[in-house]
């Protein structure tokens, strides 16, 4: 859904919805199933390296504390990336849309005070007959005051709703809504932020919005990377999921958050790369200060910082378009990244090392971790960032700044359920489980090296190093000249039906799912899937499509524009032996990359041949043994229908009719 974004002199920008894909061709349907004034109804094809921009009527923006049916449904024949952008002149923010299979039933909201207009949050119904309990917080200072259907709800009050699919609800309050608990009987999507607010001493204001991850996907470890060109630092709000949560931040004294839903607010300087840890799961939100100096362009933006445990291995993203302000032009777009120090050299943007990116700031160590952080600028348009070795997780945050206007959002994250009680399990490649209960998922490479520095080896692997793995499992070693390659694989492949509820921000999709996304305009996230249909349900937020905005008529219409994305060079296939090749990785029709090891010393085909030969030899041996024993039976007058095998004690026999039905081996395939 698109929450309210209000300015004094609106220019009637449309709400913006962007869709991109990594697949050759994807059919996308965008509809407003229960809203008809005007009705949104598009069916288009989206092609690889092109962007579809949907301009949606401002009538789909939610206004005030209200209930409506302003959800937008986005359905696709394969995985897509969806971003929502809610734009007015000098007031803009974007969000990553989250697939419905990653949504949950428990949320705590985040906003900022003092609010220039109002704090706000929005809820989208994903299923019919969903019962929702909303418990408002008890902030200091200005109290909560939410007026809905003739009643006013204040500090600590509970508002109960029953919502159906595509219902939208929005609550607004001058008092702080951070820590509002939303508990639902079924999955819902939740958006949070401010209508338009100044942050800090400058009066410059901007819209704040993010689609929130559910509590079950929060984490205990975070890394922050400073925004380039800033000098005043940024505000961070840390929300606790449990009482007495202890939080440690690099360079600051430890703090204890006494109750679930309570938060701590701190300022992290603009030159600090920090490490944040907590005793229990927390939500970390970055809030950018207002512009105070024309030489330091910025304005408020709300950014959810991904937990380390939810880092993904590849992101496709799109930069939003600037409203134009007074000067025109475009955003300066920054990409903020964090990755393990040992893996930093393989990080690629559109096939080129990030160290070659414009305004690359160098790698900076993160205290008390094995991670490093950096930032660099990216050109306007669509991009893909990934690691040459394939499945190496890293953080990605996109931030754009222009005169009195900014945006910010994570370009993606895994959103696995990791806050539940953990029991150690046997390691299975790419099982998306925390096998060793360290709050990280598939963080190792099975290469007989302690990749995550926890003192254990190969305890929770995403994929194997072919040469090392074959040596461990079969005693086979590959020659130094062989280059066993692994093609990149996206760890988000699944086979569920996915529905995504979003406010404008990138969305993730899953393999073989039907994805429904309920969004408020913001950049989208792609999830690797094998043949999903993606559906996005969104509520519109105003967005700008050109640098020269035009006013809309009383009956706004929705338009679609197609932008050709810049060509992205072929990805480099990483070789396990350390010799990289420039062959293009051949993705499947769905775009999901294979992750089966192909070691020259022992290939999959050779393995099958060996199995066949072994099977034939075994059959020959059995026939020989059977012939010998039939001869003995004839000679010794053994009981008819029984065979006695050499080496087996007298009295043990197997009916001859069972031999032909016995399955001796089953080919085993390893999927990663």
C-alpha positions in Angstrom: 0.0 0.0 0.0 1.0 3.6 -0.4 0.8 5.6 2.8 0.1 9.3 3.0 2.8 11.7 1.7 1.6 15.3 2.0 3.2 18.6 0.8 1.8 22.2 0.8 1.9 22.6 -3.0 1.4 19.2 -4.6 2.3 18.7 -8.2 0.2 15.5 -8.5 2.9 13.1 -9.3 1.7 9.6 -9.9 2.5 6.8 -7.6 5.4 4.8 -9.0 5.8 1.1 -9.3 8.9 -0.4 -10.9 9.2 -4.0 -12.1 12.4 -5.7 -13.3 13.5 -9.3 -13.9 16.6 -11.3 -14.5 14.7 -13.7 -16.8 14.4 -13.5 -20.6 10.7 -12.8 -20.5 8.1 -12.6 -17.7 4.4 -11.8 -17.9 3.3 -9.3 -15.3 -0.2 -8.4 -14.2 -0.8 -5.3 -12.1 -4.4 -4.9 -10.7 -6.3 -3.2 -7.9 -8.7 -6.2 -7.1 -11.0 -4.2 -4.9 -10.5 -0.6 -5.9 -12.1 0.9 -9.0 -11.8 4.7 -8.9 -9.9 4.3 -11.2 -9.3 0.6 -11.6 -5.7 -0.6 -12.1 -5.5 -3.3 -14.7 -2.4 -4.0 -16.8 -0.9 -7.1 -18.4 2.5 -6.6 -19.9 5.7 -8.5 -20.7 8.9 -7.6 -18.9 12.1 -8.5 -20.6 15.6 -9.1 -19.2 17.5 -5.8 -18.7 14.5 -3.7 -19.2 12.4 -1.8 -16.6 8.6 -1.4 -16.6 7.4 1.7 -14.8 3.8 1.8 -13.8 2.3 5.2 -13.0 -0.7 4.7 -10.7 -3.4 7.2 -9.8 -2.9 9.2 -6.6 -6.4 8.0 -5.6 -4.7 4.8 -4.4 -2.8 6.7 -1.7 -4.2 6.1 1.8 -5.2 9.3 3.6 -5.5 9.9 7.4 -6.4 7.2 9.9 -8.7 5.2 7.7 -9.6 1.8 6.3 -9.9 1.1 2.6 -9.3 -1.4 -0.2 -6.3 0.3 -1.9 -4.1 -2.7 -2.3 -2.4 -3.3 -5.6 -1.9 -6.9 -6.8 1.2 -7.7 -8.9 1.3 -11.2 -10.4 4.2 -12.5 -12.5 5.0 -15.7 -14.4 8.5 -15.8 -12.9 10.4 -13.9 -10.2 10.6 -10.2 -10.5 12.0 -7.2 -8.6 9.5 -4.7 -7.4 10.1 -1.3 -5.9 7.6 1.3 -4.7 8.3 5.0 -4.7 6.0 7.5 -3.0 6.9 10.9 -4.3 6.0 14.5 -4.0 8.1 17.6 -4.8 10.8 17.7 -2.1 9.2 14.7 -0.3 10.1 11.2 -1.4 11.0 7.8 0.0 11.1 4.2 -1.4 10.8 0.7 0.0 11.6 -2.9 -0.8 8.5 -5.0 -1.3 8.5 -8.3 0.6 7.0 -11.6 -0.8 4.0 -12.9 1.3 5.8 -16.1 2.1 8.3 -14.1 4.1 5.6 -12.1 6.0 4.6 -12.9 9.6 2.0 -12.3 12.3 3.9 -10.1 14.8 5.4 -6.7 14.1 6.7 -3.6 15.9 6.6 -0.3 14.0 9.2 2.4 13.8 8.7 6.2 13.1 10.3 9.5 14.2 9.4 12.3 16.5 9.0 15.2 16.8 6.8 14.6 13.8 6.2 17.7 11.6 2.9 16.3 10.5 2.2 12.7 11.8 3.8 9.4 12.4 2.0 6.6 10.6 1.8 2.9 9.8 -0.2 0.8 7.4 -1.5 -2.8 7.3 -2.5 -4.9 4.3 -4.7 -7.9 4.6 -3.3 -11.0 2.9 -6.0 -13.5 3.8 -9.7 -13.2 4.6 -11.0 -13.2 8.2 -7.7 -12.0 9.7 -8.1 -10.8 13.3 -5.6 -8.0 14.2 -4.8 -6.6 17.7 -2.9 -3.2 17.6 -1.4 -2.1 21.0 -0.2 1.4 20.9 3.0 2.4 22.8 3.5 4.6 25.8 5.9 7.3 24.5 7.3 10.1 26.6 6.4 13.6 25.4 3.5 14.0 23.0 1.1 11.1 23.7 -0.4 8.8 21.1 -3.7 10.1 19.7 -5.2 8.0 16.9 -8.8 8.9 15.9 -10.6 6.1 14.1 -14.4 5.7 13.5 -15.3 8.3 16.1 -13.0 6.9 18.9 -9.6 8.1 20.0 -6.9 5.6 21.0 -4.1 6.8 23.3 -1.1 5.4 25.1 -1.3 1.7 25.7 -4.8 1.4 24.2 -5.7 -1.6 22.0 -7.4 -1.3 18.6 -8.9 -4.5 17.2 -9.7 -5.1 13.5 -10.9 -7.8 11.3 -9.4 -7.5 7.8 -10.0 -9.4 4.5 -7.7 -9.9 1.6 -6.7 -6.6 -0.1 -8.1 -4.5 2.9 -5.8 -1.6 3.8 -5.7 0.2 7.2 -3.6 3.3 8.1 -3.1 4.9 11.6 -1.6 8.4 12.2 -0.6 10.2 15.4 1.4 13.3 16.3 2.7 11.2 19.2 5.4 8.6 18.6 4.1 5.3 17.2 7.5 3.5 17.4 6.9 0.2 19.2 3.3 -0.2 18.3 2.7 -4.0 18.5 0.7 -5.5 15.6 -0.4 -9.1 16.3 -2.5 -10.9 13.6 -4.1 -14.3 13.4 -2.8 -14.7 9.8 0.0 -13.1 7.8 -0.2 -9.4 7.1 2.1 -6.8 5.5 3.1 -3.8 7.6 4.5 -0.4 6.5 5.8 2.3 8.8 7.2 5.8 8.8 6.1 9.4 8.8 3.8 11.5 6.5 6.5 14.1 6.1 8.9 15.2 8.8 12.1 17.1 9.6 14.8 15.3 11.4 17.2 17.4 13.5 17.5 21.1 13.7 16.9 21.9 10.0 13.3 22.5 8.9 13.7 20.6 5.7 11.1 17.7 5.6 10.7 14.5 3.7 8.4 11.4 3.6 9.6 8.3 5.5 8.5 4.8 4.6 9.7 1.2 4.8 7.9 -2.2 4.6 8.8 -3.9 7.9 10.1 -7.4 8.3 8.2 -9.5 10.8 9.8 -10.2 14.2 10.6 -13.8 13.3 13.1 -12.5 10.7 14.9 -9.9 13.0 18.5 -10.6 13.9 21.1 -10.2 16.6 24.1 -8.9 14.6 24.3 -5.8 12.3 26.9 -3.8 10.4 26.4 -0.1 9.5 28.3 1.7 6.7 28.3 5.5 6.7 26.7 7.5 3.9 29.4 9.3 1.9 29.6 13.1 2.0 27.8 13.3 5.3 29.3 15.1 8.4 26.4 15.2 11.0 26.0 11.5 11.5 22.6 9.7 11.4 20.0 8.6 13.9 19.5 4.9 14.6 16.5 3.5 16.4 16.9 0.0 17.8 13.6 -1.8 18.7 13.7 -4.9 21.0 11.7 -8.1 20.5 12.1 -9.2 24.1 12.4 -7.7 27.6 15.9 -6.9 29.0 17.6 -7.0 25.6 21.3 -6.0 25.9 22.7 -4.1 22.9 26.4 -3.4 22.1 27.5 -0.7 19.6 31.1 -0.1 18.5 32.5 2.8 20.5 29.4 3.2 22.8 28.5 1.8 26.2 26.2 -1.1 26.3 22.5 -0.4 26.8 19.6 -2.5 28.0 16.1 -2.2 26.5 13.7 -3.1 29.3 10.6 -4.3 27.3 9.6 -5.8 24.0 8.6 -2.9 21.7 10.7 -0.4 23.5 13.6 1.2 21.7 16.9 3.0 22.1 17.8 6.0 19.9 21.5 6.8 19.3 23.6 8.8 16.8 26.4 7.1 14.9 29.0 9.6 13.4 29.3 9.9 9.7 32.9 8.4 9.7 32.2 5.3 11.7 31.7 1.7 10.5 30.0 0.0 13.3 29.1 -3.4 14.6 25.9 -3.8 16.6 25.1 -7.0 18.6 22.2 -7.9 20.9 21.3 -10.6 23.3 18.0 -11.1 21.5 16.5 -10.2 18.1 16.3 -6.5 17.4 15.2 -4.2 14.5 17.7 -1.5 13.5 16.4 1.5 11.6 18.5 4.3 10.2 17.0 7.8 10.0 18.8 10.4 7.9 19.1 13.9 9.2 17.5 16.9 7.3 19.6 19.0 5.0 21.2 21.9 6.8 23.7 23.0 4.3 23.2 23.2 0.5 26.7 21.9 0.1 25.7 18.7 1.9 22.6 17.6 0.0 20.3 15.3 2.0 17.0 15.0 3.6 15.2 12.5 5.9 14.9 8.9 4.8 14.1 5.7 6.7 16.3 2.6 6.0 15.9 -0.8 7.6 19.4 -2.3 8.2 19.5 -6.0 7.3 20.9 -8.4 10.0 24.1 -10.3 9.1 22.1 -13.5 9.3 19.8 -12.4 6.5 22.5 -11.2 4.0 21.8 -12.6 0.5 24.2 -13.5 -2.3 23.0 -11.5 -5.2 20.8 -8.4 -5.7 19.2 -6.8 -8.8 18.1 -3.3 -8.1 16.9 -0.1 -9.7 17.5 3.5 -8.8 14.4 5.8 -8.3 13.9 9.0 -10.4 14.3 12.4 -8.7 11.2 14.6 -8.6 13.3 17.5 -10.0 13.0 19.9 -7.1 14.0 23.4 -8.1 17.1 22.5 -10.0 16.2 19.4 -12.0 18.8 16.7 -12.6 18.9 13.4 -10.8 19.9 11.7 -7.6 23.4 10.8 -6.7 23.0 7.1 -5.9 25.3 5.4 -3.4 25.6 1.7 -2.8 26.7 0.7 0.8 28.1 -2.8 1.1 29.6 -5.1 3.8 31.2 -8.5 3.2 33.7 -10.8 4.8 37.3 -9.5 4.4 38.4 -12.8 2.8 35.8 -12.4 0.1 36.0 -8.7 -0.7 38.0 -9.1 -3.9 35.3 -11.1 -5.7 32.4 -8.6 -5.3 31.2 -7.5 -8.8 28.8 -4.8 -9.9 27.5 -5.6 -13.4 30.4 -7.9 -13.9 33.1 -5.4 -12.9 35.0 -5.4 -9.6 33.4 -2.8 -7.3 36.9 -1.5 -6.6 36.6 0.0 -10.1 33.3 1.7 -9.4 33.1 5.5 -9.3 33.9 7.1 -5.9 34.9 3.7 -4.4 35.8 4.6 -0.8 38.1 1.6 -0.1 37.6 -1.3 2.3 37.2 -0.4 6.0 37.4 -3.0 8.7 34.4 -3.5 11.0 35.7 -3.7 14.6 35.4 -7.1 16.3 34.3 -8.9 13.1 35.8 -10.5 10.0 33.8 -8.0 7.9 34.8 -4.9 5.9 32.6 -2.2 4.5 32.6 0.2 1.6 30.5 2.5 -0.5 30.6 3.7 -4.1 28.3 5.5 -6.6 26.1 3.8 -9.2 24.6 5.3 -12.3 20.9 5.7 -12.6 19.2 2.6 -13.9 19.2 -1.1 -13.2 22.2 -3.0 -11.8 23.1 -6.5 -10.5 25.7 -7.0 -7.8 27.0 -10.5 -6.9 30.2 -12.4 -5.9 32.4 -14.1 -8.5 32.5 -17.3 -6.3 28.8 -17.6 -6.3 27.1 -18.0 -3.0 28.9 -15.5 -0.8 26.5 -13.4 1.4 26.9 -9.7 1.7 24.9 -6.6 2.7 23.5 -4.1 0.2 21.8 -0.8 0.9 20.9 1.8 -1.7 20.8 5.5 -0.9 20.1 8.5 -3.2 20.4 12.2 -2.5 19.5 15.4 -4.2 18.6 18.9 -3.2 16.2 18.6 -0.1 15.2 15.1 -1.2 16.6 11.6 -0.5 15.6 7.9 -0.5 17.0 4.8 1.1 16.3 1.1 1.4 17.9 -2.3 1.6 18.2 -3.8 -1.9 17.4 -7.2 -0.5 17.6 -9.6 2.4 16.7 -13.3 3.0 13.9 -12.8 5.6 14.2 -16.4 6.9 12.6 -17.2 10.2 15.6 -17.2 12.6 14.4 -16.0 15.9 12.7 -19.2 16.9 14.4 -21.7 19.3 17.3 -23.5 17.5 18.3 -27.1 17.7 21.5 -28.2 15.9 20.8 -30.3 12.8 22.9 -32.3 10.4 24.5 -30.3 7.7 22.7 -30.4 4.3 24.0 -28.2 1.5 21.8 -25.0 1.0 19.0 -26.2 3.3 18.4 -22.6 4.5 18.6 -23.8 8.1 20.8 -22.6 10.9 22.5 -26.0 11.3 24.9 -24.9 14.0 22.7 -22.4 15.9 24.9 -19.4 15.4 22.2 -17.1 14.0 23.6 -17.5 10.5 22.3 -19.6 7.6 24.5 -21.6 5.2 27.4 -19.4 6.0 30.2 -21.9 5.3 31.7 -23.3 2.1 32.6 -27.0 2.5 36.3 -26.6 1.8 37.7 -27.9 5.2 38.3 -24.3 6.3 36.7 -22.4 9.2 35.1 -19.7 6.9 33.0 -18.0 9.7 35.7 -18.1 12.4 33.6 -20.0 15.0 36.1 -22.8 15.6 34.1 -25.3 13.6 34.7 -26.6 10.0 32.0 -27.2 7.3 29.2 -27.2 9.9 26.6 -25.2 7.8 27.4 -25.1 4.1 25.8 -23.3 1.2 27.8 -25.3 -1.4 31.0 -27.4 -1.5 34.4 -26.6 -2.8 34.5 -29.4 -5.4 38.2 -30.3 -5.0 38.2 -30.2 -1.2 34.8 -31.9 -0.9 35.7 -34.8 -3.3 38.9 -35.3 -1.4 36.9 -35.6 1.9 34.1 -37.8 0.5 35.9 -40.0 -2.0 39.6 -39.5 -1.4 39.8 -38.1 -5.0 42.0 -35.1 -5.5 41.8 -32.9 -8.6 45.0 -31.9 -10.4 46.2 -28.4 -10.0 45.5 -27.7 -13.7 41.8 -28.6 -13.4 39.5 -25.7 -12.8 36.4 -27.0 -11.1 33.8 -24.3 -11.5 30.6 -23.5 -9.7 28.0 -21.4 -11.3 26.2 -18.9 -9.1 23.1 -20.0 -7.3 20.5 -17.9 -5.6 19.7 -19.3 -2.2 16.2 -18.1 -2.3 14.8 -20.8 -4.6 11.7 -22.5 -3.1 8.5 -24.0 -4.3 5.7 -22.2 -2.4 3.0 -19.9 -3.6 4.2 -16.5 -2.7 2.3 -13.3 -2.0 4.1 -10.1 -1.4 2.7 -7.2 0.5 4.8 -4.1 -0.1 5.1 -0.4 0.1 7.4 1.0 -2.5 10.6 -0.9 -2.0 12.4 -3.8 -3.6 10.7 -7.2 -3.2 12.1 -10.7 -3.1 10.6 -13.6 -4.9 10.9 -17.3 -4.5 11.3 -20.2 -6.8 8.3 -21.7 -8.3 5.9 -19.5 -6.3 3.0 -17.4 -7.3 4.0 -14.2 -5.7 1.5 -11.6 -4.5 3.0 -8.3 -3.4 1.1 -5.7 -1.6 3.2 -2.6 -2.0 3.6 1.0 -1.3 5.8 2.3 -4.1 9.4 1.5 -3.6 12.2 -0.3 -5.3 11.8 -4.0 -5.8 13.8 -7.0 -4.8 14.2 -10.1 -6.9 14.2 -13.5 -5.3 15.6 -16.4 -7.3 12.8 -18.7 -8.2 12.3 -21.4 -10.7 8.9 -20.6 -12.2 6.9 -18.5 -9.8 4.1 -16.3 -10.5 4.6 -13.1 -8.6 1.6 -11.1 -7.4 2.0 -7.7 -5.7 -0.7 -6.1 -3.8 0.1 -2.4 -3.4 -1.4 0.8 -2.2 -0.3 3.7 -4.2 2.0 6.4 -3.2 2.7 9.5 -5.4 5.7 9.3 -7.6 7.2 11.3 -10.3 7.8 9.9 -13.8 9.6 12.8 -15.5 11.7 15.8 -14.6 8.9 18.0 -15.7 5.8 16.9 -13.8 2.4 17.6 -15.1 -0.9 17.9 -13.2 -3.4 15.1 -13.5 -7.0 15.5 -14.4 -9.9 14.8 -12.0 -10.0 11.2 -13.4 -6.4 10.1 -13.1 -5.2 7.3 -15.3 -2.5 4.8 -14.9 0.3 4.6 -17.5 3.2 2.3 -18.1 6.6 3.2 -19.5 9.4 0.9 -20.5 13.1 1.9 -19.9 15.9 -0.1 -21.5 18.3 -1.0 -18.8 22.0 -0.7 -19.4 23.7 -3.8 -20.7 25.1 -5.9 -17.9 28.3 -7.8 -18.9 28.2 -11.6 -18.6 29.0 -12.9 -15.2 32.2 -14.6 -14.4 32.1 -18.2 -13.5 34.3 -18.7 -10.4 36.7 -21.6 -10.3 37.3 -23.3 -7.1 41.0 -23.8 -7.8 41.4 -20.1 -7.9 41.7 -19.8 -11.7 38.7 -17.6 -12.9 37.3 -18.0 -16.4 35.3 -15.5 -18.4 32.7 -17.9 -19.6 29.2 -16.7 -19.3 27.2 -18.7 -16.7 24.3 -20.4 -18.4 21.3 -19.7 -16.3 18.2 -21.8 -16.5 15.2 -20.5 -18.3 14.0 -19.1 -15.0 17.3 -17.4 -14.4 18.1 -19.5 -11.4 21.8 -20.5 -11.6 23.0 -24.1 -11.3 25.0 -24.8 -8.2 26.2 -28.4 -8.9 30.0 -28.9 -8.7 31.6 -29.8 -12.0 35.1 -31.0 -11.2 37.1 -32.1 -14.2 38.7 -34.9 -12.2 35.4 -36.5 -11.4 32.4 -35.2 -13.4 28.7 -36.0 -12.9 28.7 -38.1 -16.2 31.7 -40.1 -15.1 30.0 -40.8 -11.8 27.0 -42.1 -13.6 29.2 -44.3 -15.8 30.9 -45.7 -12.8 27.5 -46.5 -11.2 26.3 -48.3 -14.3 29.5 -50.4 -14.6 29.3 -51.2 -10.9 25.7 -52.3 -11.3 26.5 -54.5 -14.3 29.4 -56.1 -12.4 27.2 -56.7 -9.4 24.5 -58.3 -11.6 27.1 -60.6 -13.2 28.4 -61.6 -9.8 24.9 -62.4 -8.6 24.2 -64.5 -11.6 27.5 -66.3 -11.1 26.7 -67.0 -7.5 23.2 -68.1 -8.3 24.4 -70.5 -11.0 26.9 -72.0 -8.6 24.3 -72.5 -5.9 21.8 -73.9 -8.3 24.4 -76.4 -9.3 25.0 -77.2 -5.7 21.3 -77.5 -5.0 20.9 -79.9 -7.9 23.8 -81.9 -6.5 22.9 -81.8 -2.8 19.1 -82.0 -3.1 18.4 -78.7 -1.4 14.9 -77.5 -0.9 13.3 -76.1 -4.1 13.0 -72.3 -4.4 15.8 -71.6 -1.9 19.3 -70.3 -2.6 22.1 -70.5 -0.1 25.0 -68.0 -0.4 28.6 -68.7 0.5 29.7 -67.2 3.7 26.1 -67.1 5.2 25.4 -69.5 8.0 23.3 -72.5 7.6 19.6 -71.8 8.3 19.6 -68.3 6.6 18.2 -68.2 3.1 16.4 -65.8 0.7 13.7 -66.8 -1.7 15.0 -66.7 -5.3 12.0 -64.7 -6.5 13.2 -61.7 -4.3 16.5 -61.3 -6.1 15.1 -59.8 -9.3 13.0 -57.3 -7.3 15.7 -56.1 -5.0 16.9 -52.5 -5.6 20.6 -52.5 -5.2 21.3 -48.8 -5.6 19.5 -45.5 -6.3 21.2 -42.7 -8.1 21.6 -39.8 -5.7 21.5 -36.1 -6.9 22.8 -33.2 -4.9 20.9 -30.0 -5.4 22.2 -26.8 -3.8 
